[in-house]
Amino acid sequence: MGNDEHSVPAKLRALPSRSVNQVAIAANRLVDRALSGAGSHRYRYAMLATLEEFGPSSQANLGRCTGIDRSDVVAAVNALVAAGYADRSPDPSDGRRNIVTITPAGVRHLRELGDVLAEVQDELLRSLSAAEREVLVELLNRIADDRDVLGAARRGAARDGQG
């Protein structure tokens, strides 16, 4: 039996969950390699994109907006501040929390990373037409926006000790 996708049993190829997982594994590898080559990380990109679009934010809110665990948020914010891509200052209304703001250097870095990720998307989706890519993104976002399904999955992972 060969290693190509056609040697995978039809029952497995018919499972959308398996296909999504296989593509996610490939996408994660491509993204991680590309961002690492650009001296960055997916968490940093997610936070910079969030800060650019929504403005200054608490670290806790950054975690909620990006889906990044609280302990990873702190490490990523520390890296962004150290690189000069973000500023962190005490919240004037609540001194117990910090407010994170993207810097001009962070905006430039975000643009650079956006170019890198655009190349990754082209590589990942090279077998699809532009119209097919739009439909795929729309369908995946619809699934991702289904809070009932994703919430149940997260609750299950936390219960199983994986969250």
Secondary structure, 3 states (H helix, E strand, C coil): CCCCHHHCCHHHHCCHHHHHHHHHHHHHHHHHHHHHHCCCCHHHHHHHHHHHHHCCEEHHHHHHHHCCCHHHHHHHHHHHHHHCCEEEEEECCEEEEEEEEECHHHHHHHHHHHHHHHHHHHHHCCCCCHHHHHHHHHHHHHHHCCHHHHHHHHHHHHHCCCC
